[in-house]
Amino acid sequence: MAEAAVRALASPIDAIADQELDDLRARGTYRSMRILEGLQAARMRVDGRDVLLFASSNYLDLASHPEVIEASCRAARELGCASGGSRLISGNLAVHEALEHELAEFLGMPACLAFNTGYMANVGVIPALTGDGDLVISDALSHASIIDGCRLSRADVRVFPHGDVDALESLLRSEAPKRRRMLLAIDGVYSMDGDVAPLREMIPLARRWGAMVLLDDAHGIGSLGRRGLGAAEIEGVETEVDIWMGTLGKALGSFGAFVAGSQRLRELLINTARSFIFSCALAPPQVEAARAALRLIGSEPWRRERLQANAARLRAQLSERGIETAPSTTQIVPVVVGENARTMAICERLLEAGFYAQGIRHPSVPEGTARLRLTPMASHQTDEIDALAAAVADEVQRSA
Ligand SMILES: Cc1ncc(COP(=O)(O)O)c(C=O)c1O
């Protein structure tokens, strides 16, 4: 009886869901989740098969590092598994403040504030700094969280073609006289193409025209640069960033995110960033795992070097087999296939061959540019990289 009543209530919703889902199926963008089992590392069980993982953002393989695990377990034993509230109520723990202090020091910034995810950081910080009549300027390939942050801010938004410094300059020049505030919000490493933003040119331009700069380096922090300072370090502008957003759930092998900037910016975010204020704080095991990972970012630079060497080898091996990976220069290595169905069929065959590589379709990438997004890790062996390159080349060519 109870079950029948529930079904009757759900049916109008199911009709709507079916309509929307049929639409997605017709466009070839219906998505479903794979099930992963085992220790978070370079080899995992995916949908019941033991495979090499080339789809993870655990780039440095720190999520299963013994020191990270031990720090997290100790925090659970000594501090518990939850923060118990939002930071402004009862959840502001000493370990949050310690993590923020250490992240600020690592980045050479005056202050830092932790957020629960990178998505929440971007939708918090952009509306905290801009509103009606202000302008946010962003790249055509900016991450969805920057786009959503812009929408929530109610600021005007202007988008320049991907990586186009001249277009950015003409926007800044024409908008500067009309605007109270301008914010340039850009990714450091583009998450679907693996290229680095031309920050060496963009940041000075923003400064010249009086725009603040928010650099989202979710994929660069920890994985790029001699010290792991990411895209800004590669571009030689690590001392020029106004606002730095980074994540703890990718190279840092934990969960969460942060915004680093001035002490005043931190105060402003604590007081106005809704995604910070109205959400339970990060749990102690996550915070302590991130602190341990941050120490390893400093003490084990070989992980970063291995990661980038693996990525360079993968690009070279693919190129030798006639497969393009441009414009990637980082550990995110795209192989653009084009059609949705063909891309997903290649992924399926790679999985059968023992490689988990994710297929990416619209709206994560522009229509018609569906791709394999290959992400090697520091702990992959060179023969594993070579085997992946051979399998990808085979499958791409066979499906042509
Ligand atoms: C460029 C960029 N910014 C922000 C995010 C969101 O970070 P999080 O996964 O911590 O929400 C991502 C996630 O993939 C990203 O690629």
The ligand as an SDF file (V2000), in Angstrom:
LIG
                    3D

 16 16  0  0  0  0  0  0  0  0999 V2000
   39.0730   24.6540  -13.1060 C   0  0  0  0  0  0  0  0  0  0  0  0
   38.2090   24.0810  -12.0220 C   0  0  0  0  0  0  0  0  0  0  0  0
   37.7280   24.8990  -11.0860 N   0  0  0  0  0  0  0  0  0  0  0  0
   36.9630   24.4480  -10.0850 C   0  0  0  0  0  0  0  0  0  0  0  0
   36.6530   23.1150   -9.9810 C   0  0  0  0  0  0  0  0  0  0  0  0
   35.7720   22.6450   -8.8680 C   0  0  0  0  0  0  0  0  0  0  0  0
   36.5430   22.1080   -7.8360 O   0  0  0  0  0  0  0  0  0  0  0  0
   35.8870   21.0320   -6.8570 P   0  0  0  0  0  0  0  0  0  0  0  0
   35.9140   19.7180   -7.5720 O   0  0  0  0  0  0  0  0  0  0  0  0
   36.7310   21.0830   -5.6460 O   0  0  0  0  0  0  0  0  0  0  0  0
   34.4850   21.5020   -6.6140 O   0  0  0  0  0  0  0  0  0  0  0  0
   37.1410   22.2130  -10.9220 C   0  0  0  0  0  0  0  0  0  0  0  0
   36.8100   20.7790  -10.8100 C   0  0  0  0  0  0  0  0  0  0  0  0
   37.1020   19.9460  -11.5910 O   0  0  0  0  0  0  0  0  0  0  0  0
   37.9300   22.7090  -11.9780 C   0  0  0  0  0  0  0  0  0  0  0  0
   38.3790   21.8970  -12.9370 O   0  0  0  0  0  0  0  0  0  0  0  0
  1  2  1  0
  2  3  1  0
  2 15  2  0
  3  4  2  0
  4  5  1  0
  5  6  1  0
  5 12  2  0
  6  7  1  0
  7  8  1  0
  8  9  2  0
  8 10  1  0
  8 11  1  0
 12 13  1  0
 12 15  1  0
 13 14  2  0
 15 16  1  0
M  END
$$$$
